[in-house]
Amino acid sequence: MTEAALEAPPAFERQGERAAWARWLGRLIDRLLMVPFVFAVFIVTGALVEFGRLPPEFIAFADNPIQATIAEIVVALVLWLLWEPLFLSNTGTTPGKWIMGVRVLRPDGSKIGFFTAMGRFLWVYAVGMGLGIPLLSLMCMFFANVTLAGEGKTAWDKGLGIEVTHTKRHPIVWLLAFIFVFGANTTLVILTRMAAE
């Protein structure tokens, strides 16, 4: 075997696959870390209604499960629309991305601006996640993963001229991230069912 062959990096497809998993886990961690803020919005809104600072119509949706779910999705989306751009424009990463070793920067290594980060978020949400619509979301994530593995960049990062770097994380970090995501999601499902009864 030649010396160049020995020094060659592993197959690009595997690197892209690991990068996709790191991004996916980072996004899930961010979403779960944001849950307390979603609850805080509803608690503060309820308290303001209770003290007469807001009209009762502000929490009238809570009696209808469909309206309550829609309100929760809207509040989470608005908070997420602020969460990611604020973190990316100030630190180049988010808490979840940082845990998974993902950084989102300009090609020169500087941080992207707030509005670029917001545009990236909207592009990821619409094209990469299919607006959260179950079947469409799976299809969009699949095609985004294929593009990332094949070309090394997603459509939104190419379009916005953004570089995403990945730092290798120890397998224990990956394991703890999976345990956190699975445990937190399971806990939320149990709490939601208990609240519904």
C-alpha angles and dihedrals in degrees: 000000000000123000091243091054091052092052095045114118120244118277112298093229090063092049090051091048092052089046091053092050092048091051092046093049091045091053092048092049090051091049092051093046088054094055094088089055090053090052090047091056091054094043092050091045091050091048092050090051091047091053092046095249092119130033117257090248088079090073100027088103090069091077092061115064093207093049091045091053092048091049091050092050092048094048092046091049093049091048091046089049087059099035099060100041092046092052096041095047093047104035108012091240143047126236092262094044090047091053090051094043097249122144127182113205144145116271089259090057097253123128120268119244125258095253093046088051090048091049089050091050092051091047092049091047095048103035103021099039102027092234088294092289103151105234095027089050092056092049093048093048090049093052092044089052091049090051092047093049094045103039102022092236137068121237093253095050091048092047094049096039093241128153119214115198127195126208115202112251127204115257089245089062089052091048093048091047091053091046091049094048094045094043095045093047091048091049091050092050091050093047092048092052092047091051091049093055 
